[in-house]
Structures are given as structure tokens and as C-alpha cells.
Amino acid sequence: MEMKWLAYRIYPKPFGTTYPYIDLMNKAIVEKLFDYCQILEAMISREGWNFLINYHGYQVLY
């Protein structure tokens, strides 16, 4: 069974890093992912944003 990824980072090259549901449950990983998004190294899919908002809530994500 293939794991679905909700976010992606372009490093380490050549394949990058994928973030499945289990990773986005961890606040420390999410904070680091947001840092990568700020410098345009990562992206979060629509499904990833829906998961983050439903799991953590706006207050925690802010």
C-alpha cells in the first residue's frame, strides 16, 4: 500500500522529501515545514491544508 503525501520539499536532491499524514500530526515537523514553505523549498497540498486545519486548528497553526 502506497502512503499518500500531503506536503513535499525539494530537498534532499534528487528525490526530495514527502510528508504523509503521520508527519503532519507532529507540531515540530509542521513548524519546520512552514519554515521551508517560507523560503519556497516546500509546498502543502490542498488535502494537506485541510488535514492541518482539522487536526491542529487555526490557533495552533497561527
mmCIF file of the N, C-alpha and C atoms, coordinates in Angstrom:
data_MODEL
# 
_entry.id   MODEL 
# 
loop_
_atom_site.group_PDB 
_atom_site.id 
_atom_site.type_symbol 
_atom_site.label_atom_id 
_atom_site.label_alt_id 
_atom_site.label_comp_id 
_atom_site.label_asym_id 
_atom_site.label_entity_id 
_atom_site.label_seq_id 
_atom_site.pdbx_PDB_ins_code 
_atom_site.Cartn_x 
_atom_site.Cartn_y 
_atom_site.Cartn_z 
_atom_site.occupancy 
_atom_site.B_iso_or_equiv 
_atom_site.pdbx_formal_charge 
_atom_site.auth_seq_id 
_atom_site.auth_comp_id 
_atom_site.auth_asym_id 
_atom_site.auth_atom_id 
_atom_site.pdbx_PDB_model_num 
ATOM 1   N N  . MET A 1 1  ? 0.839  -1.183 0.000  1.00 0.00 ? 1  MET A N  1 
ATOM 2   C CA . MET A 1 1  ? 0.000  0.000  0.000  1.00 0.00 ? 1  MET A CA 1 
ATOM 3   C C  . MET A 1 1  ? 0.888  1.252  0.000  1.00 0.00 ? 1  MET A C  1 
ATOM 4   N N  . GLU A 1 2  ? 0.603  2.130  -0.911 1.00 0.00 ? 2  GLU A N  1 
ATOM 5   C CA . GLU A 1 2  ? 1.373  3.365  -1.029 1.00 0.00 ? 2  GLU A CA 1 
ATOM 6   C C  . GLU A 1 2  ? 0.841  4.420  -0.069 1.00 0.00 ? 2  GLU A C  1 
ATOM 7   N N  . MET A 1 3  ? 1.780  5.107  0.622  1.00 0.00 ? 3  MET A N  1 
ATOM 8   C CA . MET A 1 3  ? 1.366  6.172  1.536  1.00 0.00 ? 3  MET A CA 1 
ATOM 9   C C  . MET A 1 3  ? 1.116  7.443  0.748  1.00 0.00 ? 3  MET A C  1 
ATOM 10  N N  . LYS A 1 4  ? 0.037  8.116  1.079  1.00 0.00 ? 4  LYS A N  1 
ATOM 11  C CA . LYS A 1 4  ? -0.294 9.375  0.419  1.00 0.00 ? 4  LYS A CA 1 
ATOM 12  C C  . LYS A 1 4  ? 0.469  10.501 1.096  1.00 0.00 ? 4  LYS A C  1 
ATOM 13  N N  . TRP A 1 5  ? 1.068  11.374 0.302  1.00 0.00 ? 5  TRP A N  1 
ATOM 14  C CA . TRP A 1 5  ? 1.768  12.510 0.875  1.00 0.00 ? 5  TRP A CA 1 
ATOM 15  C C  . TRP A 1 5  ? 0.916  13.756 0.762  1.00 0.00 ? 5  TRP A C  1 
ATOM 16  N N  . LEU A 1 6  ? 1.050  14.622 1.755  1.00 0.00 ? 6  LEU A N  1 
ATOM 17  C CA . LEU A 1 6  ? 0.258  15.847 1.824  1.00 0.00 ? 6  LEU A CA 1 
ATOM 18  C C  . LEU A 1 6  ? 1.110  17.090 1.618  1.00 0.00 ? 6  LEU A C  1 
ATOM 19  N N  . ALA A 1 7  ? 2.412  16.947 1.731  1.00 0.00 ? 7  ALA A N  1 
ATOM 20  C CA . ALA A 1 7  ? 3.327  18.057 1.516  1.00 0.00 ? 7  ALA A CA 1 
ATOM 21  C C  . ALA A 1 7  ? 4.608  17.494 0.903  1.00 0.00 ? 7  ALA A C  1 
ATOM 22  N N  . TYR A 1 8  ? 5.363  18.391 0.274  1.00 0.00 ? 8  TYR A N  1 
ATOM 23  C CA . TYR A 1 8  ? 6.579  17.970 -0.416 1.00 0.00 ? 8  TYR A CA 1 
ATOM 24  C C  . TYR A 1 8  ? 7.642  19.054 -0.279 1.00 0.00 ? 8  TYR A C  1 
ATOM 25  N N  . ARG A 1 9  ? 8.874  18.625 -0.052 1.00 0.00 ? 9  ARG A N  1 
ATOM 26  C CA . ARG A 1 9  ? 10.023 19.537 -0.011 1.00 0.00 ? 9  ARG A CA 1 
ATOM 27  C C  . ARG A 1 9  ? 11.017 19.099 -1.078 1.00 0.00 ? 9  ARG A C  1 
ATOM 28  N N  . ILE A 1 10 ? 11.631 20.046 -1.759 1.00 0.00 ? 10 ILE A N  1 
ATOM 29  C CA . ILE A 1 10 ? 12.506 19.713 -2.890 1.00 0.00 ? 10 ILE A CA 1 
ATOM 30  C C  . ILE A 1 10 ? 13.846 19.108 -2.480 1.00 0.00 ? 10 ILE A C  1 
ATOM 31  N N  . TYR A 1 11 ? 14.220 19.211 -1.204 1.00 0.00 ? 11 TYR A N  1 
ATOM 32  C CA . TYR A 1 11 ? 15.495 18.662 -0.723 1.00 0.00 ? 11 TYR A CA 1 
ATOM 33  C C  . TYR A 1 11 ? 15.245 17.471 0.169  1.00 0.00 ? 11 TYR A C  1 
ATOM 34  N N  . PRO A 1 12 ? 16.157 16.530 0.325  1.00 0.00 ? 12 PRO A N  1 
ATOM 35  C CA . PRO A 1 12 ? 17.448 16.422 -0.352 1.00 0.00 ? 12 PRO A CA 1 
ATOM 36  C C  . PRO A 1 12 ? 17.279 15.958 -1.801 1.00 0.00 ? 12 PRO A C  1 
ATOM 37  N N  . LYS A 1 13 ? 18.102 16.482 -2.641 1.00 0.00 ? 13 LYS A N  1 
ATOM 38  C CA . LYS A 1 13 ? 18.085 16.141 -4.060 1.00 0.00 ? 13 LYS A CA 1 
ATOM 39  C C  . LYS A 1 13 ? 18.513 14.698 -4.206 1.00 0.00 ? 13 LYS A C  1 
ATOM 40  N N  . PRO A 1 14 ? 18.139 13.929 -5.154 1.00 0.00 ? 14 PRO A N  1 
ATOM 41  C CA . PRO A 1 14 ? 17.319 14.274 -6.295 1.00 0.00 ? 14 PRO A CA 1 
ATOM 42  C C  . PRO A 1 14 ? 15.827 14.008 -6.098 1.00 0.00 ? 14 PRO A C  1 
ATOM 43  N N  . PHE A 1 15 ? 15.422 13.374 -4.991 1.00 0.00 ? 15 PHE A N  1 
ATOM 44  C CA . PHE A 1 15 ? 14.024 12.957 -4.868 1.00 0.00 ? 15 PHE A CA 1 
ATOM 45  C C  . PHE A 1 15 ? 13.189 13.810 -3.923 1.00 0.00 ? 15 PHE A C  1 
ATOM 46  N N  . GLY A 1 16 ? 13.813 14.583 -3.071 1.00 0.00 ? 16 GLY A N  1 
ATOM 47  C CA . GLY A 1 16 ? 13.065 15.425 -2.150 1.00 0.00 ? 16 GLY A CA 1 
ATOM 48  C C  . GLY A 1 16 ? 12.524 14.636 -0.963 1.00 0.00 ? 16 GLY A C  1 
ATOM 49  N N  . THR A 1 17 ? 11.651 15.306 -0.204 1.00 0.00 ? 17 THR A N  1 
ATOM 50  C CA . THR A 1 17 ? 11.059 14.717 0.996  1.00 0.00 ? 17 THR A CA 1 
ATOM 51  C C  . THR A 1 17 ? 9.543  14.830 0.896  1.00 0.00 ? 17 THR A C  1 
ATOM 52  N N  . THR A 1 18 ? 8.853  13.737 1.167  1.00 0.00 ? 18 THR A N  1 
ATOM 53  C CA . THR A 1 18 ? 7.390  13.770 1.194  1.00 0.00 ? 18 THR A CA 1 
ATOM 54  C C  . THR A 1 18 ? 6.923  13.677 2.638  1.00 0.00 ? 18 THR A C  1 
ATOM 55  N N  . TYR A 1 19 ? 5.775  14.277 2.905  1.00 0.00 ? 19 TYR A N  1 
ATOM 56  C CA . TYR A 1 19 ? 5.206  14.309 4.247  1.00 0.00 ? 19 TYR A CA 1 
ATOM 57  C C  . TYR A 1 19 ? 3.816  13.665 4.227  1.00 0.00 ? 19 TYR A C  1 
ATOM 58  N N  . PRO A 1 20 ? 3.673  12.461 4.786  1.00 0.00 ? 20 PRO A N  1 
ATOM 59  C CA . PRO A 1 20 ? 2.362  11.820 4.874  1.00 0.00 ? 20 PRO A CA 1 
ATOM 60  C C  . PRO A 1 20 ? 1.600  12.317 6.117  1.00 0.00 ? 20 PRO A C  1 
ATOM 61  N N  . TYR A 1 21 ? 0.403  11.787 6.319  1.00 0.00 ? 21 TYR A N  1 
ATOM 62  C CA . TYR A 1 21 ? -0.442 12.178 7.453  1.00 0.00 ? 21 TYR A CA 1 
ATOM 63  C C  . TYR A 1 21 ? 0.297  12.119 8.784  1.00 0.00 ? 21 TYR A C  1 
ATOM 64  N N  . ILE A 1 22 ? 1.019  11.035 9.018  1.00 0.00 ? 22 ILE A N  1 
ATOM 65  C CA . ILE A 1 22 ? 1.670  10.833 10.318 1.00 0.00 ? 22 ILE A CA 1 
ATOM 66  C C  . ILE A 1 22 ? 2.656  11.954 10.627 1.00 0.00 ? 22 ILE A C  1 
ATOM 67  N N  . ASP A 1 23 ? 3.350  12.466 9.608  1.00 0.00 ? 23 ASP A N  1 
ATOM 68  C CA . ASP A 1 23 ? 4.294  13.564 9.829  1.00 0.00 ? 23 ASP A CA 1 
ATOM 69  C C  . ASP A 1 23 ? 3.580  14.859 10.183 1.00 0.00 ? 23 ASP A C  1 
ATOM 70  N N  . LEU A 1 24 ? 2.434  15.103 9.567  1.00 0.00 ? 24 LEU A N  1 
ATOM 71  C CA . LEU A 1 24 ? 1.713  16.349 9.805  1.00 0.00 ? 24 LEU A CA 1 
ATOM 72  C C  . LEU A 1 24 ? 0.954  16.344 11.132 1.00 0.00 ? 24 LEU A C  1 
ATOM 73  N N  . MET A 1 25 ? 0.991  15.249 11.850 1.00 0.00 ? 25 MET A N  1 
ATOM 74  C CA . MET A 1 25 ? 0.414  15.206 13.194 1.00 0.00 ? 25 MET A CA 1 
ATOM 75  C C  . MET A 1 25 ? 1.405  15.759 14.227 1.00 0.00 ? 25 MET A C  1 
ATOM 76  N N  . ASN A 1 26 ? 2.668  15.835 13.853 1.00 0.00 ? 26 ASN A N  1 
ATOM 77  C CA . ASN A 1 26 ? 3.726  16.288 14.748 1.00 0.00 ? 26 ASN A CA 1 
ATOM 78  C C  . ASN A 1 26 ? 3.917  17.797 14.595 1.00 0.00 ? 26 ASN A C  1 
ATOM 79  N N  . LYS A 1 27 ? 3.696  18.549 15.667 1.00 0.00 ? 27 LYS A N  1 
ATOM 80  C CA . LYS A 1 27 ? 3.787  20.016 15.607 1.00 0.00 ? 27 LYS A CA 1 
ATOM 81  C C  . LYS A 1 27 ? 5.182  20.489 15.225 1.00 0.00 ? 27 LYS A C  1 
ATOM 82  N N  . ALA A 1 28 ? 6.211  19.814 15.685 1.00 0.00 ? 28 ALA A N  1 
ATOM 83  C CA . ALA A 1 28 ? 7.585  20.224 15.364 1.00 0.00 ? 28 ALA A CA 1 
ATOM 84  C C  . ALA A 1 28 ? 7.866  20.082 13.868 1.00 0.00 ? 28 ALA A C  1 
ATOM 85  N N  . ILE A 1 29 ? 7.393  19.015 13.275 1.00 0.00 ? 29 ILE A N  1 
ATOM 86  C CA . ILE A 1 29 ? 7.577  18.805 11.835 1.00 0.00 ? 29 ILE A CA 1 
ATOM 87  C C  . ILE A 1 29 ? 6.799  19.850 11.051 1.00 0.00 ? 29 ILE A C  1 
ATOM 88  N N  . VAL A 1 30 ? 5.584  20.148 11.491 1.00 0.00 ? 30 VAL A N  1 
ATOM 89  C CA . VAL A 1 30 ? 4.763  21.156 10.813 1.00 0.00 ? 30 VAL A CA 1 
ATOM 90  C C  . VAL A 1 30 ? 5.435  22.522 10.880 1.00 0.00 ? 30 VAL A C  1 
ATOM 91  N N  . GLU A 1 31 ? 5.983  22.870 12.018 1.00 0.00 ? 31 GLU A N  1 
ATOM 92  C CA . GLU A 1 31 ? 6.669  24.162 12.152 1.00 0.00 ? 31 GLU A CA 1 
ATOM 93  C C  . GLU A 1 31 ? 7.860  24.243 11.199 1.00 0.00 ? 31 GLU A C  1 
ATOM 94  N N  . LYS A 1 32 ? 8.634  23.173 11.116 1.00 0.00 ? 32 LYS A N  1 
ATOM 95  C CA . LYS A 1 32 ? 9.783  23.131 10.202 1.00 0.00 ? 32 LYS A CA 1 
ATOM 96  C C  . LYS A 1 32 ? 9.299  23.200 8.747  1.00 0.00 ? 32 LYS A C  1 
ATOM 97  N N  . LEU A 1 33 ? 8.216  22.511 8.440  1.00 0.00 ? 33 LEU A N  1 
ATOM 98  C CA . LEU A 1 33 ? 7.652  22.545 7.089  1.00 0.00 ? 33 LEU A CA 1 
ATOM 99  C C  . LEU A 1 33 ? 7.237  23.965 6.717  1.00 0.00 ? 33 LEU A C  1 
ATOM 100 N N  . PHE A 1 34 ? 6.616  24.693 7.640  1.00 0.00 ? 34 PHE A N  1 
ATOM 101 C CA . PHE A 1 34 ? 6.242  26.085 7.387  1.00 0.00 ? 34 PHE A CA 1 
ATOM 102 C C  . PHE A 1 34 ? 7.481  26.937 7.106  1.00 0.00 ? 34 PHE A C  1 
ATOM 103 N N  . ASP A 1 35 ? 8.564  26.682 7.828  1.00 0.00 ? 35 ASP A N  1 
ATOM 104 C CA . ASP A 1 35 ? 9.817  27.401 7.564  1.00 0.00 ? 35 ASP A CA 1 
ATOM 105 C C  . ASP A 1 35 ? 10.287 27.145 6.129  1.00 0.00 ? 35 ASP A C  1 
ATOM 106 N N  . TYR A 1 36 ? 10.214 25.901 5.683  1.00 0.00 ? 36 TYR A N  1 
ATOM 107 C CA . TYR A 1 36 ? 10.622 25.560 4.321  1.00 0.00 ? 36 TYR A CA 1 
ATOM 108 C C  . TYR A 1 36 ? 9.701  26.217 3.289  1.00 0.00 ? 36 TYR A C  1 
ATOM 109 N N  . CYS A 1 37 ? 8.424  26.294 3.590  1.00 0.00 ? 37 CYS A N  1 
ATOM 110 C CA . CYS A 1 37 ? 7.477  26.935 2.671  1.00 0.00 ? 37 CYS A CA 1 
ATOM 111 C C  . CYS A 1 37 ? 7.792  28.427 2.527  1.00 0.00 ? 37 CYS A C  1 
ATOM 112 N N  . GLN A 1 38 ? 8.209  29.064 3.590  1.00 0.00 ? 38 GLN A N  1 
ATOM 113 C CA . GLN A 1 38 ? 8.526  30.498 3.541  1.00 0.00 ? 38 GLN A CA 1 
ATOM 114 C C  . GLN A 1 38 ? 9.679  30.808 2.590  1.00 0.00 ? 38 GLN A C  1 
ATOM 115 N N  . ILE A 1 39 ? 10.601 29.886 2.464  1.00 0.00 ? 39 ILE A N  1 
ATOM 116 C CA . ILE A 1 39 ? 11.744 30.115 1.570  1.00 0.00 ? 39 ILE A CA 1 
ATOM 117 C C  . ILE A 1 39 ? 11.567 29.346 0.252  1.00 0.00 ? 39 ILE A C  1 
ATOM 118 N N  . LEU A 1 40 ? 10.333 28.947 -0.030 1.00 0.00 ? 40 LEU A N  1 
ATOM 119 C CA . LEU A 1 40 ? 9.938  28.317 -1.296 1.00 0.00 ? 40 LEU A CA 1 
ATOM 120 C C  . LEU A 1 40 ? 10.658 27.005 -1.586 1.00 0.00 ? 40 LEU A C  1 
ATOM 121 N N  . GLU A 1 41 ? 10.936 26.249 -0.533 1.00 0.00 ? 41 GLU A N  1 
ATOM 122 C CA . GLU A 1 41 ? 11.526 24.919 -0.701 1.00 0.00 ? 41 GLU A CA 1 
ATOM 123 C C  . GLU A 1 41 ? 10.476 23.823 -0.576 1.00 0.00 ? 41 GLU A C  1 
ATOM 124 N N  . ALA A 1 42 ? 9.279  24.174 -0.115 1.00 0.00 ? 42 ALA A N  1 
ATOM 125 C CA . ALA A 1 42 ? 8.254  23.153 0.128  1.00 0.00 ? 42 ALA A CA 1 
ATOM 126 C C  . ALA A 1 42 ? 6.882  23.688 -0.257 1.00 0.00 ? 42 ALA A C  1 
ATOM 127 N N  . MET A 1 43 ? 5.952  22.738 -0.420 1.00 0.00 ? 43 MET A N  1 
ATOM 128 C CA . MET A 1 43 ? 4.569  23.086 -0.691 1.00 0.00 ? 43 MET A CA 1 
ATOM 129 C C  . MET A 1 43 ? 3.652  22.130 0.063  1.00 0.00 ? 43 MET A C  1 
ATOM 130 N N  . ILE A 1 44 ? 2.455  22.623 0.375  1.00 0.00 ? 44 ILE A N  1 
ATOM 131 C CA . ILE A 1 44 ? 1.441  21.821 1.071  1.00 0.00 ? 44 ILE A CA 1 
ATOM 132 C C  . ILE A 1 44 ? 0.249  21.706 0.139  1.00 0.00 ? 44 ILE A C  1 
ATOM 133 N N  . SER A 1 45 ? -0.210 20.495 -0.081 1.00 0.00 ? 45 SER A N  1 
ATOM 134 C CA . SER A 1 45 ? -1.346 20.280 -0.981 1.00 0.00 ? 45 SER A CA 1 
ATOM 135 C C  . SER A 1 45 ? -2.647 20.773 -0.339 1.00 0.00 ? 45 SER A C  1 
ATOM 136 N N  . ARG A 1 46 ? -3.688 20.877 -1.135 1.00 0.00 ? 46 ARG A N  1 
ATOM 137 C CA . ARG A 1 46 ? -5.000 21.275 -0.625 1.00 0.00 ? 46 ARG A CA 1 
ATOM 138 C C  . ARG A 1 46 ? -5.469 20.292 0.446  1.00 0.00 ? 46 ARG A C  1 
ATOM 139 N N  . GLU A 1 47 ? -5.278 19.012 0.179  1.00 0.00 ? 47 GLU A N  1 
ATOM 140 C CA . GLU A 1 47 ? -5.652 17.998 1.167  1.00 0.00 ? 47 GLU A CA 1 
ATOM 141 C C  . GLU A 1 47 ? -4.811 18.126 2.434  1.00 0.00 ? 47 GLU A C  1 
ATOM 142 N N  . GLY A 1 48 ? -3.547 18.511 2.262  1.00 0.00 ? 48 GLY A N  1 
ATOM 143 C CA . GLY A 1 48 ? -2.676 18.737 3.409  1.00 0.00 ? 48 GLY A CA 1 
ATOM 144 C C  . GLY A 1 48 ? -3.159 19.881 4.274  1.00 0.00 ? 48 GLY A C  1 
ATOM 145 N N  . TRP A 1 49 ? -3.562 20.996 3.649  1.00 0.00 ? 49 TRP A N  1 
ATOM 146 C CA . TRP A 1 49 ? -4.096 22.136 4.401  1.00 0.00 ? 49 TRP A CA 1 
ATOM 147 C C  . TRP A 1 49 ? -5.378 21.759 5.129  1.00 0.00 ? 49 TRP A C  1 
ATOM 148 N N  . ASN A 1 50 ? -6.248 21.029 4.459  1.00 0.00 ? 50 ASN A N  1 
ATOM 149 C CA . ASN A 1 50 ? -7.490 20.590 5.118  1.00 0.00 ? 50 ASN A CA 1 
ATOM 150 C C  . ASN A 1 50 ? -7.184 19.736 6.342  1.00 0.00 ? 50 ASN A C  1 
ATOM 151 N N  . PHE A 1 51 ? -6.228 18.826 6.200  1.00 0.00 ? 51 PHE A N  1 
ATOM 152 C CA . PHE A 1 51 ? -5.835 17.987 7.327  1.00 0.00 ? 51 PHE A CA 1 
ATOM 153 C C  . PHE A 1 51 ? -5.266 18.821 8.464  1.00 0.00 ? 51 PHE A C  1 
ATOM 154 N N  . LEU A 1 52 ? -4.340 19.740 8.152  1.00 0.00 ? 52 LEU A N  1 
ATOM 155 C CA . LEU A 1 52 ? -3.717 20.568 9.184  1.00 0.00 ? 52 LEU A CA 1 
ATOM 156 C C  . LEU A 1 52 ? -4.753 21.390 9.948  1.00 0.00 ? 52 LEU A C  1 
ATOM 157 N N  . ILE A 1 53 ? -5.670 21.999 9.235  1.00 0.00 ? 53 ILE A N  1 
ATOM 158 C CA . ILE A 1 53 ? -6.688 22.829 9.881  1.00 0.00 ? 53 ILE A CA 1 
ATOM 159 C C  . ILE A 1 53 ? -7.615 21.981 10.741 1.00 0.00 ? 53 ILE A C  1 
ATOM 160 N N  . ASN A 1 54 ? -8.027 20.835 10.236 1.00 0.00 ? 54 ASN A N  1 
ATOM 161 C CA . ASN A 1 54 ? -8.934 19.973 11.005 1.00 0.00 ? 54 ASN A CA 1 
ATOM 162 C C  . ASN A 1 54 ? -8.246 19.313 12.192 1.00 0.00 ? 54 ASN A C  1 
ATOM 163 N N  . TYR A 1 55 ? -6.987 18.944 12.040 1.00 0.00 ? 55 TYR A N  1 
ATOM 164 C CA . TYR A 1 55 ? -6.279 18.237 13.111 1.00 0.00 ? 55 TYR A CA 1 
ATOM 165 C C  . TYR A 1 55 ? -5.750 19.194 14.185 1.00 0.00 ? 55 TYR A C  1 
ATOM 166 N N  . HIS A 1 56 ? -5.083 20.272 13.763 1.00 0.00 ? 56 HIS A N  1 
ATOM 167 C CA . HIS A 1 56 ? -4.453 21.190 14.712 1.00 0.00 ? 56 HIS A CA 1 
ATOM 168 C C  . HIS A 1 56 ? -5.322 22.399 15.043 1.00 0.00 ? 56 HIS A C  1 
ATOM 169 N N  . GLY A 1 57 ? -6.098 22.860 14.083 1.00 0.00 ? 57 GLY A N  1 
ATOM 170 C CA . GLY A 1 57 ? -6.903 24.060 14.282 1.00 0.00 ? 57 GLY A CA 1 
ATOM 171 C C  . GLY A 1 57 ? -6.125 25.322 13.935 1.00 0.00 ? 57 GLY A C  1 
ATOM 172 N N  . TYR A 1 58 ? -6.842 26.391 13.679 1.00 0.00 ? 58 TYR A N  1 
ATOM 173 C CA . TYR A 1 58 ? -6.221 27.645 13.279 1.00 0.00 ? 58 TYR A CA 1 
ATOM 174 C C  . TYR A 1 58 ? -5.323 28.231 14.365 1.00 0.00 ? 58 TYR A C  1 
ATOM 175 N N  . GLN A 1 59 ? -5.745 28.141 15.613 1.00 0.00 ? 59 GLN A N  1 
ATOM 176 C CA . GLN A 1 59 ? -4.978 28.747 16.708 1.00 0.00 ? 59 GLN A CA 1 
ATOM 177 C C  . GLN A 1 59 ? -3.573 28.162 16.794 1.00 0.00 ? 59 GLN A C  1 
ATOM 178 N N  . VAL A 1 60 ? -3.470 26.862 16.708 1.00 0.00 ? 60 VAL A N  1 
ATOM 179 C CA . VAL A 1 60 ? -2.160 26.199 16.791 1.00 0.00 ? 60 VAL A CA 1 
ATOM 180 C C  . VAL A 1 60 ? -1.312 26.513 15.571 1.00 0.00 ? 60 VAL A C  1 
ATOM 181 N N  . LEU A 1 61 ? -1.932 26.514 14.404 1.00 0.00 ? 61 LEU A N  1 
ATOM 182 C CA . LEU A 1 61 ? -1.178 26.782 13.183 1.00 0.00 ? 61 LEU A CA 1 
ATOM 183 C C  . LEU A 1 61 ? -0.687 28.219 13.117 1.00 0.00 ? 61 LEU A C  1 
ATOM 184 N N  . TYR A 1 62 ? -1.436 29.126 13.713 1.00 0.00 ? 62 TYR A N  1 
ATOM 185 C CA . TYR A 1 62 ? -1.036 30.527 13.715 1.00 0.00 ? 62 TYR A CA 1 
ATOM 186 C C  . TYR A 1 62 ? 0.169  30.723 14.599 1.00 0.00 ? 62 TYR A C  1 
# 
